[in-house]
Amino acid sequence: MLPADLHVAVLTRVIAPFHGAGGLERHVNDLVRHLLRRGARITLVTKPLAGPAADNPFGTERLSVRTVPYWTFPFANRRGTTVLDRSSAYPLFGWRAGRLAAALVRQGGINLVHGIGAASLGYAYARRRDWLGTVPLVFNPHGMEEFGSTGPGLSRFKHVAYAPLRGAVRASARAADRTVATDRVLIPTVLKHLPVRERDVAVIPNAVDLEDIDRLSQSARAVDVRRASGLAPEERVLLSVGRLEANKGFQHLISALGSVTTARPTAGTSAPPWRLVLIGDGSYRPHLQRAVSDAGLGARVLMPGRVSDIELHAWYEAATLFVHPSIYEGSSIVTLEAMAHRRAVVATTAGGLPDKVRPGINGWVVPAGDTGALARALTDALDHWDELGPLGDESRAIVEREFAWSAVIGRLLALYEEVLAGRIDGPHS
């Protein structure tokens, strides 16, 4: 059984909303909130928080926050997304954060450490020296982008540059009692790149909070965003959400839609008119804007940039089809959010997407980076607009069964219980 006053130290570089609103940031926010809801005490070790409520981010005395400086280097990105930053500042942060966690463990009271990515590094080294004297480590390597394992691979430059980060992640996995794979399809990836045994890999999906999503799901807001964006009542919305970066594959989506439009213009077909709404911002935005112009899609594509949660969920409601054309992907929270809104999905084989999108059941899955296959899937969806409703219902059912926090938190606590009960042999060599 779990301790009556379970105390978990969560080690992470980022958490929403204090360090951004990406998939990892939101995952950690949900993880902490749902552990707190189940009565756990949390010590959060992370970068300094910024913004409103930073002193007490979740409004409860059962959460304490310990921060570690995140020292960036010249020309690095403070968000921690550049190769330079992730290979220098991130491992250094992980060493300091993990050492702080080890010191807190030695003081007593913490039952388990849940480490996310390289933030576990210092604690991993402490455990390797004397693992019997410290509490267990559950390790989540998250996206594993540094291994080039959930996309088309790394360039030679990135392969060399990411070496320190790969070393930090491998050291963390080597010291862990359990390593988390966020999707079943990623188990071979974890086993290929990390020094872990198959029996020590646990599938704990990234999840979404259906209560929060349902609270934000208001059809009136969907009408409002459509009207404010100048969409006609008969126009259907293809929606994509993500950082505007090359590895999200939006350039392939634009090219595919250009070829679809050239091959079968809306006029004279049974398909209703459509618009692509591409939500997000990033350094790749100018390239995508040029691609839209080159494809002759200027009037069909809206790029509203980064939006609030309320507006984002209004667009999920307004959409007819969600398209996630990613080349590289971890688990994809935005796809789960769209599915929770009962949307059919066109997605690629990148990362954990095939665990979520099932051909013929709730959408289409195409090879990552294959513009032709993406165009064919979109053509099929355009030809069957009136049949997308049942696929969307299946999307919601998949989330409810497998990817809702109401279900996933029980699996995570069962993993904690197994580790704490000693049904392990300790970190492996």
Steps between C-alpha positions, in 0.01 A plus 500: 500500500602858444601702806209690650694823454673428171769762430633517143785718377433599138811610309437695180650775291160653420140515615203695361414780513822627654738381226273494194203301377653217295417133533763426766408807704132404503576136574695592813229741611238226468726245671545723804133600517372144485748370755388779732134410438574143608642624829874490429746759624726641228839663508550654158863559396516719190624825347396826668131563445374813328161664483192525720467260795866397466538495879226236541415372153235245600361670809566217745735447792561142376716643221841650561720641223878495500665677210841460341656764271493417132813654358480557128804560286575759229265467202292237685125523532362551851204279416743210480409401146821563306753222450767705679282562802368146527851356482667737745268683738251213529744229623656752740156585633422127532817447701414783740129410525577136566760583762245719677251213489762264646559745786126521568475119500778475753310736728214245502130508420505453122377157390569508126669713234327547163757635255420639158778506242847621584367673813569166675876496432638600840264272687591211270868535590415513869299178468768322305748556780274375779158405370394315815529823695265700277137480398390355162521684170227483235643652183315639199734581205206670327549577128858368454558750221872494578515140370321582175275212590150632442561666166714467187828500693761762588730694277871437555526834683212422735625148562832636623353801680243296692761258641508661850121492524484137385756415767291671768185315396676163486652556845156579639348188345785282628433612858120476482278230647248549222524687170180633348404459134223743420356272229508129420652569160794671671609197705744383227641855486562504874663157491716593202645820642497463878678249727182350642344156520165441334346395833596841642314698233148611594252652254344805665346719230505875498142594569245779485252625760153440359333709770706803400442437129125458544488822702667682209285332232230753426337512159425873540872572515551297183243718324680808629846405369356402163318830468799705618721326241258565215407137434176440314250265669552232233881500522654201676812540714814290474689574822869456585672607822868513592823694507581635156820303449620283215465177698125552544449435129262787424688565176394152387139573595501822298655323201249215527205739514640687202510182296151402617363839395675483162374148432141560609398862559193540718287629216319217332558247778276376778750605767413822689747791505769479766760707683818391675549662840859462617541602865842563650807711454871451449804571289364307200202733455649705209588180312146370544350829387707480181394138452133602531551765234693266270226237528233753409325453835513857629123533535460155652751512787466688828800530733379670819823436690507398865156517660350466847372167631142624460556591135693180429216283627250713310690408182496132594121533521483693173709246311376216283834319469825518697825456306833429671764464226799476735837367384630475857268441794501382857149422614289797373268653756331714232389189313345362819326833560351495151389141551339596830300756300372212282706582195615256234876524446750478217841435657841358416691202635732729702555417867201373695235615253417147374390407853234768481387521137371173359435469125135450415398541864564864587704627207792452263870432567762574234881471493674803650624737232305330217318788333331276246355267764386800700326645193322169439378484860375858485325430171326202658391713797375778270299244304339365818426812705160369603650179637754658735261521797521131597880513471500795737285306746758220491772757570323603817447139606871422452596794720251405770630142515873554463616863511293683761667594828209342684626164368874565472555628853390161636757325282771739616416449868501123445851535357605702805353233726687224318830682526452591866396146588848384399395276209825600330869410513617862501664694219659275241856504382 
